Amino acid sequence: MRSISDRIRHAISFEIIGLALVTPLGAFAFGMPIADIGVVGVVSATIATGWNYLYNLGFDHVMQRMTGGTKKSMPVRVLHAVLFEGGLLLALLPLIAWYLDVSLLQAFMMDVSFALFYLVYAFVFNLAYDRIFPLPDWQETAPDAARG
């Protein structure tokens, strides 16, 4: 399983890169001032960072208990990303509606748009992160050529 420092590096790098991408894209897509989208983005990123840490810790514990390891298959990676974004969507909806002074329906559409962006981003980021920082127990051993 990942160490606390590795989980912190993961969560912070995920949010910083995501925020740098989503703020200008969101301002452009919704025709809102970049400062407003930036504030929503920073507050959302702060909430998401805590959620990221807790969610991934819990997900890994469940995987460890159910499968004996934490290496994720592609279907598990998809489930992981969908569940993460679904939980975050519910938490951020009231914040977006209130701060941007939009209806709940507008906030929902914006939140879904952000969630779809982050769904793809989370999948790509986590796949890349796991390849850049693999855990030792994920290393596959090459077949012994002498026995082959």
C-alpha positions in Angstrom: 0.0 0.0 0.0 1.1 3.6 -0.5 2.8 5.6 2.3 1.3 8.7 3.8 3.9 10.9 2.0 3.2 9.2 -1.3 -0.6 9.8 -0.9 0.0 13.4 -0.1 2.3 13.9 -3.2 -0.4 12.2 -5.2 -3.3 14.3 -3.9 -1.5 17.6 -4.2 0.0 17.0 -7.6 -3.4 15.8 -8.9 -5.1 19.0 -7.7 -2.4 21.5 -8.9 -2.3 20.1 -12.4 -6.0 19.8 -12.6 -6.6 23.3 -11.4 -4.1 24.7 -13.9 -6.1 23.0 -16.7 -9.7 23.4 -15.6 -9.7 27.1 -14.6 -9.1 28.7 -18.0 -11.1 25.9 -19.7 -14.1 26.5 -17.4 -14.0 30.3 -17.7 -14.0 30.0 -21.5 -16.6 27.2 -21.7 -19.1 29.0 -19.3 -18.3 32.6 -20.3 -17.6 33.6 -16.7 -14.7 35.6 -15.3 -11.6 33.5 -14.8 -11.4 34.9 -11.2 -14.8 33.5 -10.3 -14.0 30.1 -11.9 -10.6 30.3 -10.1 -12.2 30.8 -6.7 -14.6 27.9 -7.3 -11.7 25.9 -8.6 -9.5 26.6 -5.6 -12.2 25.9 -3.0 -13.3 22.8 -5.0 -9.7 21.6 -5.2 -9.2 22.0 -1.5 -12.3 19.9 -0.8 -11.3 17.5 -3.5 -7.8 17.1 -2.0 -9.2 15.9 1.3 -11.7 13.7 -0.5 -8.9 12.3 -2.8 -6.8 11.3 0.2 -9.7 9.7 2.2 -11.3 8.1 -0.8 -8.1 6.5 -2.1 -7.1 5.3 1.4 -10.5 3.7 1.8 -10.6 2.3 -1.7 -7.1 0.7 -1.2 -8.2 -0.8 2.1 -11.3 -2.3 0.5 -9.2 -3.7 -2.4 -6.6 -5.0 0.0 -9.3 -6.8 2.0 -11.2 -8.1 -1.1 -8.3 -9.1 -3.3 -5.1 -9.2 -1.1 -3.5 -6.3 -3.1 -3.9 -2.9 -4.5 -3.0 -3.3 -8.2 -5.9 -2.1 -10.2 -7.2 -3.7 -13.4 -8.7 -1.4 -16.1 -12.4 -2.1 -15.0 -11.4 -1.3 -11.4 -9.7 1.9 -12.5 -12.9 2.9 -14.3 -15.0 2.1 -11.2 -12.5 4.0 -9.1 -12.7 7.1 -11.2 -16.5 7.1 -11.5 -17.1 6.6 -7.7 -14.6 9.4 -6.9 -16.2 11.9 -9.2 -19.8 11.0 -8.2 -19.0 11.7 -4.5 -17.3 14.9 -5.3 -20.2 16.0 -7.6 -22.6 15.7 -4.7 -20.4 17.7 -2.4 -19.7 20.6 -4.8 -23.1 21.2 -6.2 -24.3 23.6 -3.5 -21.0 25.5 -3.5 -21.1 26.2 -7.2 -24.8 27.3 -7.2 -24.2 29.7 -4.2 -20.9 31.3 -5.2 -21.6 31.7 -8.9 -25.2 32.8 -8.2 -26.7 30.3 -10.6 -29.6 28.0 -10.4 -29.2 24.4 -9.1 -29.8 23.2 -12.7 -27.1 25.5 -14.1 -24.8 24.5 -11.2 -25.5 20.8 -11.9 -24.6 21.3 -15.6 -21.4 23.0 -14.7 -20.6 20.4 -12.0 -21.3 17.6 -14.5 -19.0 19.3 -17.0 -16.2 19.6 -14.4 -16.8 16.1 -13.3 -16.6 14.7 -16.9 -13.3 16.7 -17.3 -12.0 15.3 -14.0 -13.2 11.8 -14.8 -11.0 11.6 -17.8 -8.2 13.5 -16.1 -8.4 11.3 -13.0 -8.1 8.2 -15.1 -5.2 9.5 -17.1 -3.4 11.0 -14.1 -3.7 7.9 -11.9 -2.6 5.6 -14.7 0.5 7.8 -15.3 1.1 8.2 -11.5 1.1 4.5 -11.0 3.5 4.0 -13.9 5.8 6.7 -12.6 5.6 5.7 -9.0 4.8 1.9 -9.0 4.7 0.1 -5.7 7.3 -2.7 -5.2 4.6 -5.4 -5.0 3.4 -4.5 -8.5 6.7 -5.5 -10.1 6.1 -8.4 -12.3 9.0 -10.9 -12.4 10.3 -12.0 -15.8 10.0 -15.7 -16.4 13.1 -17.6 -15.6 14.8 -18.2 -19.0 16.7 -21.2 -17.7 13.6 -23.1 -16.8 11.7 -22.1 -20.0 
